[in-house]
Amino acid sequence: FSRPLKFYSEDEIFVLSSKRKRVICMKRTLALLMASALMLSLAGCSQTGGSSSSGEAETLRIGIIQPMEHESLDAAREGFVQALADHGYTDGDTIVLDYQNAQGDSSALLTISQRFVGDDCDLVLAIGTGAAQSIASQTSEIPVLITAVTDPVDAGLVQSSEAPGTNVTGTNDMNPIREQLELIPEILPDVQTVGLLYTSSEDNSILQIEEAKAILEEMNLDYVEQTVAGSNDVQQAVQSIVTRCDAIYIPTDNTFASAMPLVGSVVMESGTPVICGATGMVEAGGLITLGLNYYNLGYQTGEMAVQVLEGADPASMPVQSQNQYDYVVNEEMLSALGMELPQSLLEKMGDAA
């Protein structure tokens, strides 16, 4: 049963020997490559956990999504970042901040939100209702802190303000609307009709305007309203409404907040006082308000974020409100309109200070 013997020439023996050496060499090379890959894999794993192999803390990634730039929203972001820094969470050190601005493009909010989820952010700050709804629609796992959202319940972000029950919590920016509207007859005793300006697509603005209408009816004041679809409509809307009212009320509306310099230039010519929902809006072109300090609101939100980063569950953290408001007057606009504040209001402002 044995096979016949085969005899090889010297040349054939040399070829076989060379092939065997190449096979052995290839096996050794493959083994070295596999060992190197294993070491790199282990090294990578040691750097992606809660701490690195050297014992350093993990760098956390925090996304910030903002619909557009204007003074109030910018102030909220700055307050949030400062609160983090004051508690040891410094950008480029213990955290990496990824700030994204949609520049007024609502479709960009979704793109930004999807990117934050894809990047597996450890926490996201959403400034404004639209931004908050966008990120909340993309994740139920990443903690989301909100600010400058008028009514998180009505926006579908939380089950209740007392017990959110979701991955979302933060601060609302509900204004003292009654107190703001009561400023109008105080500075303009003969007022009869108040103009209401807001953006038709901003849920937070619609909510505030509905409350404003009810309050104006209680005050026996008439009102007219004018909406815009975007910033391109602002000038025409203001020019239209100033011919039909004695004073204007604008809530914390993102579109109008970013266009307040334009609003100011129109009402300065018409002589129409504008009462705003936010202090930053007054400074940018309005006349007066008793309103939120958005920097403080953002700082308050940042302190909540610190609690979440240190283990608190957003689902059980009540949504907070700001309970201290600021009187703000635009002295330049007051002079341009030829108006003076009544002594009764000056005394209130002095007491508030």
C-alpha positions as CSV (number, residue, x, y, z in Angstrom):
1,F,0.0,0.0,0.0
2,S,2.9,2.4,0.1
3,R,3.3,4.9,-2.7
4,P,6.2,4.7,-5.0
5,L,9.2,6.7,-3.9
6,K,9.8,10.0,-5.8
7,F,13.3,11.3,-6.3
8,Y,14.0,15.0,-6.5
9,S,16.8,16.7,-8.3
10,E,19.0,19.3,-6.4
11,D,17.2,22.1,-8.1
12,E,13.8,20.8,-7.1
13,I,15.0,20.3,-3.5
14,F,16.1,24.0,-3.4
15,V,12.7,25.2,-4.6
16,L,10.8,23.1,-2.0
17,S,13.1,24.4,0.7
18,S,12.5,28.0,-0.4
19,K,8.7,27.5,-0.4
20,R,8.8,26.1,3.1
21,K,10.9,29.0,4.4
22,R,8.4,31.5,2.8
23,V,5.5,29.7,4.5
24,I,7.2,29.8,7.9
25,C,8.0,33.5,7.4
26,M,4.5,34.4,6.5
27,K,3.1,32.6,9.5
28,R,5.5,34.5,11.8
29,T,4.5,37.8,10.2
30,L,0.8,37.1,10.5
31,A,1.3,36.2,14.2
32,L,3.1,39.5,14.8
33,L,0.3,41.5,13.1
34,M,-2.4,39.8,15.1
35,A,-0.5,40.5,18.4
36,S,-0.1,44.1,17.4
37,A,-3.7,44.5,16.6
38,L,-4.7,43.0,19.9
39,M,-2.5,45.4,21.8
40,L,-3.9,48.4,20.0
41,S,-7.5,47.2,20.7
42,L,-6.7,46.8,24.4
43,A,-5.1,50.3,24.5
44,G,-8.2,51.8,22.8
45,C,-10.6,50.1,25.2
46,S,-8.7,51.5,28.1
47,Q,-9.2,55.1,26.9
48,T,-12.9,55.0,26.1
49,G,-14.2,54.1,29.6
50,G,-14.8,56.3,32.6
51,S,-11.1,56.9,33.0
52,S,-7.9,56.3,31.0
53,S,-5.1,54.0,31.9
54,S,-3.3,56.9,33.5
55,G,-6.2,57.4,35.8
56,E,-7.4,60.7,34.2
57,A,-11.1,61.5,34.1
58,E,-13.0,61.0,30.9
59,T,-13.7,64.1,28.8
60,L,-17.4,64.6,28.4
61,R,-19.0,65.8,25.2
62,I,-21.8,68.4,25.6
63,G,-23.8,69.6,22.6
64,I,-25.5,73.0,22.5
65,I,-28.2,73.5,19.9
66,Q,-29.5,77.1,19.3
67,P,-32.0,78.1,16.6
68,M,-30.5,81.5,15.9
69,E,-28.4,84.3,17.3
70,H,-29.9,87.1,19.3
71,E,-29.1,88.7,22.6
72,S,-31.5,86.7,24.9
73,L,-30.5,83.2,23.5
74,D,-26.8,84.1,23.5
75,A,-27.0,85.2,27.1
76,A,-28.7,82.0,28.1
77,R,-25.9,80.0,26.4
78,E,-23.2,82.1,28.1
79,G,-24.8,81.7,31.5
80,F,-25.0,77.9,31.0
81,V,-21.3,77.6,30.0
82,Q,-20.3,79.8,33.0
83,A,-22.2,77.7,35.4
84,L,-20.4,74.5,34.1
85,A,-17.0,76.3,34.4
86,D,-17.8,77.4,38.0
87,H,-18.3,73.8,38.9
88,G,-15.1,72.5,37.3
89,Y,-16.5,71.6,33.9
90,T,-14.3,73.6,31.6
91,D,-14.3,73.5,27.8
92,G,-11.2,71.8,26.4
93,D,-10.3,70.4,29.8
94,T,-12.9,68.2,31.5
95,I,-15.5,68.7,28.8
96,V,-15.8,69.4,25.0
97,L,-18.5,71.8,24.0
98,D,-20.0,71.4,20.6
99,Y,-22.0,74.6,19.9
100,Q,-24.2,74.5,16.8
101,N,-26.5,77.3,15.5
102,A,-29.2,76.7,13.0
103,Q,-29.1,80.3,11.8
104,G,-32.9,80.5,11.7
105,D,-33.3,77.4,9.5
106,S,-35.7,75.0,11.3
107,S,-34.6,72.1,9.1
108,A,-31.1,72.5,10.3
109,L,-32.2,71.8,13.8
110,L,-33.0,68.2,12.9
111,T,-29.6,67.8,11.2
112,I,-27.8,69.1,14.2
113,S,-29.9,66.9,16.5
114,Q,-29.1,63.8,14.5
115,R,-25.4,64.6,14.6
116,F,-25.4,65.0,18.3
117,V,-27.1,61.6,18.7
118,G,-24.6,60.0,16.2
119,D,-21.7,61.6,18.2
120,D,-23.1,60.0,21.4
121,C,-23.1,63.3,23.4
122,D,-23.1,62.9,27.1
123,L,-25.6,65.8,27.5
124,V,-27.3,68.3,25.2
125,L,-28.4,71.9,26.0
126,A,-31.4,72.9,23.8
127,I,-32.1,76.6,23.7
128,G,-35.7,77.5,22.6
129,T,-38.8,75.3,22.0
130,G,-38.0,74.3,18.4
131,A,-34.5,73.2,19.3
132,A,-35.8,71.3,22.3
133,Q,-38.5,69.5,20.3
134,S,-35.9,68.6,17.6
135,I,-33.4,66.9,19.9
136,A,-36.1,65.3,22.0
137,S,-37.5,63.7,18.9
138,Q,-34.2,62.0,18.2
139,T,-33.2,60.5,21.6
140,S,-34.8,59.2,24.7
141,E,-31.4,58.2,26.2
142,I,-29.2,61.3,26.1
143,P,-30.0,63.8,28.9
144,V,-31.5,67.0,27.5
145,L,-31.4,70.3,29.4
146,I,-33.7,72.9,28.0
147,T,-33.9,76.7,28.5
148,A,-35.9,79.6,27.0
149,V,-38.8,77.2,26.5
150,T,-42.1,78.8,27.6
151,D,-44.2,75.7,28.3
152,P,-42.4,72.4,28.2
153,V,-45.6,70.5,28.9
154,D,-47.5,72.1,26.0
155,A,-44.5,71.5,23.8
156,G,-44.7,67.8,24.5
157,L,-41.2,67.7,26.1
158,V,-42.2,66.6,29.6
159,Q,-45.2,64.9,31.2
160,S,-45.4,67.6,33.9
161,S,-43.2,70.4,35.2
162,E,-43.1,68.8,38.6
163,A,-42.2,65.3,37.4
164,P,-40.8,65.4,33.8
165,G,-40.8,61.6,33.4
166,T,-38.6,61.8,30.3
167,N,-34.9,62.5,29.5
168,V,-35.7,66.2,29.4
169,T,-35.7,68.9,32.2
170,G,-34.4,72.4,32.6
171,T,-35.9,75.9,32.9
172,N,-38.8,77.7,31.3
173,D,-39.0,81.3,30.3
174,M,-42.6,82.1,31.1
175,N,-42.9,85.8,31.4
176,P,-44.9,87.9,33.9
177,I,-47.2,88.8,31.0
178,R,-49.8,90.6,33.1
179,E,-47.2,92.8,34.8
180,Q,-45.7,93.6,31.4
181,L,-49.0,94.6,29.9
182,E,-49.9,96.7,32.9
183,L,-46.9,98.9,32.0
184,I,-48.7,100.1,28.9
185,P,-51.4,102.2,30.6
186,E,-48.9,103.3,33.2
187,I,-46.6,104.9,30.6
188,L,-49.4,105.8,28.1
189,P,-52.5,106.7,30.1
190,D,-54.6,107.4,26.9
191,V,-53.9,104.0,25.3
192,Q,-56.9,102.3,23.6
193,T,-55.5,99.7,21.3
194,V,-52.5,97.4,21.7
195,G,-50.8,95.8,18.8
196,L,-49.6,92.2,19.2
197,L,-46.6,91.1,17.1
198,Y,-45.4,87.5,16.9
199,T,-44.3,84.6,14.7
200,S,-47.1,82.3,13.6
201,S,-44.9,79.2,13.7
202,E,-43.5,79.6,17.2
203,D,-45.6,77.7,19.7
204,N,-44.1,79.6,22.6
205,S,-45.2,82.9,21.1
206,I,-48.7,81.7,20.3
207,L,-49.1,80.6,23.9
208,Q,-48.1,84.0,25.3
209,I,-50.2,85.9,22.9
210,E,-53.3,83.9,23.8
211,E,-52.7,84.8,27.5
212,A,-52.0,88.4,26.5
213,K,-55.4,88.7,24.7
214,A,-57.3,87.4,27.7
215,I,-55.5,89.9,30.0
216,L,-56.1,92.8,27.6
217,E,-59.8,92.0,27.6
218,E,-59.8,92.1,31.4
219,M,-58.0,95.5,31.2
220,N,-60.7,96.7,28.8
221,L,-58.2,97.4,26.1
222,D,-58.7,96.6,22.4
223,Y,-56.0,94.7,20.5
224,V,-55.0,94.0,16.9
225,E,-52.5,91.4,15.9
226,Q,-50.0,90.9,13.1
227,T,-48.0,87.7,12.5
228,V,-44.9,86.9,10.5
229,A,-43.6,83.7,8.9
230,G,-40.0,84.7,9.2
231,S,-37.5,87.5,9.5
232,N,-38.1,88.8,6.0
233,D,-41.7,89.8,7.0
234,V,-40.8,91.8,10.1
235,Q,-40.4,95.3,8.6
236,Q,-43.7,95.1,6.6
237,A,-45.5,93.7,9.7
238,V,-44.3,96.5,12.0
239,Q,-45.0,99.2,9.4
240,S,-48.6,97.8,9.1
241,I,-49.4,97.5,12.7
242,V,-48.1,100.9,13.9
243,T,-50.9,102.6,11.9
244,R,-53.5,100.6,13.8
245,C,-52.4,100.8,17.5
246,D,-51.2,103.1,20.2
247,A,-48.5,100.7,21.6
248,I,-47.1,97.3,20.7
249,Y,-46.5,94.2,22.8
250,I,-44.0,91.5,21.6
251,P,-43.5,88.3,23.6
252,T,-40.3,86.3,23.9
253,D,-40.4,85.5,20.2
254,N,-37.2,84.3,18.6
255,T,-37.8,85.9,15.2
256,F,-38.6,89.3,16.6
257,A,-35.9,89.1,19.2
258,S,-33.3,88.8,16.4
259,A,-34.9,91.7,14.4
260,M,-35.4,94.2,17.3
261,P,-33.0,96.8,15.8
262,L,-35.3,96.8,12.7
263,V,-38.4,97.1,14.8
264,G,-36.8,100.0,16.7
265,S,-36.0,101.9,13.6
266,V,-39.7,101.7,12.4
267,V,-41.3,102.6,15.8
268,M,-38.9,105.4,16.3
269,E,-40.3,107.1,13.2
270,S,-44.0,106.3,14.1
271,G,-43.6,107.2,17.8
272,T,-45.0,103.9,19.0
273,P,-43.7,102.5,22.3
274,V,-42.9,98.8,22.3
275,I,-43.1,96.6,25.5
276,C,-41.1,93.4,25.1
277,G,-41.1,90.0,26.8
278,A,-37.3,90.0,27.4
279,T,-34.8,92.5,28.7
280,G,-32.5,91.8,25.7
281,M,-35.2,92.8,23.3
282,V,-35.6,96.1,25.0
283,E,-31.9,96.8,24.8
284,A,-31.9,96.0,21.1
285,G,-34.8,98.3,20.1
286,G,-37.8,98.1,22.5
287,L,-38.8,100.6,25.1
288,I,-39.4,98.9,28.4
289,T,-40.1,95.6,30.2
290,L,-40.3,93.8,33.5
291,G,-38.6,90.6,32.2
292,L,-36.3,87.7,32.5
293,N,-32.6,87.9,32.8
294,Y,-31.6,85.2,30.3
295,Y,-28.0,85.0,31.5
296,N,-29.3,84.1,35.0
297,L,-31.8,81.6,33.4
298,G,-29.0,79.9,31.5
299,Y,-26.8,79.8,34.6
300,Q,-29.7,78.2,36.5
301,T,-29.9,75.6,33.8
302,G,-26.2,75.0,33.9
303,E,-26.4,74.2,37.6
304,M,-29.1,71.6,36.8
305,A,-26.8,70.1,34.1
306,V,-24.0,69.7,36.7
307,Q,-26.4,67.6,38.8
308,V,-27.2,65.4,35.8
309,L,-23.5,65.0,34.9
310,E,-23.0,63.9,38.5
311,G,-25.7,61.2,38.4
312,A,-29.1,62.9,38.8
313,D,-32.0,61.6,36.7
314,P,-33.7,64.3,34.5
315,A,-37.0,62.4,34.7
316,S,-37.3,63.2,38.4
317,M,-35.9,66.8,38.3
318,P,-38.7,69.4,38.2
319,V,-38.6,72.1,35.5
320,Q,-37.6,75.3,37.2
321,S,-38.8,78.9,36.7
322,Q,-37.0,82.2,37.3
323,N,-38.7,84.0,40.1
324,Q,-36.8,87.3,39.9
325,Y,-37.5,89.8,37.1
326,D,-35.7,93.0,36.0
327,Y,-37.0,96.4,35.0
328,V,-35.2,97.5,31.9
329,V,-35.7,100.8,30.0
330,N,-34.1,101.8,26.7
331,E,-33.2,105.4,27.5
332,E,-32.3,106.2,23.9
333,M,-35.7,105.1,22.7
334,L,-37.4,106.9,25.6
335,S,-35.7,110.1,24.5
336,A,-36.5,109.5,20.8
337,L,-40.2,109.0,21.5
338,G,-40.2,112.2,23.6
339,M,-41.6,110.3,26.6
340,E,-40.9,110.4,30.4
341,L,-41.6,107.6,32.8
342,P,-44.2,108.5,35.5
343,Q,-43.0,108.9,39.1
344,S,-45.1,105.9,40.2
345,L,-43.2,103.6,37.9
346,L,-39.8,105.1,38.8
347,E,-40.6,104.3,42.4
348,K,-41.4,100.7,41.6
349,M,-38.2,100.4,39.6
350,G,-36.3,101.9,42.5
351,D,-37.8,99.4,44.9
352,A,-36.9,96.6,42.5
353,A,-33.3,97.7,42.4
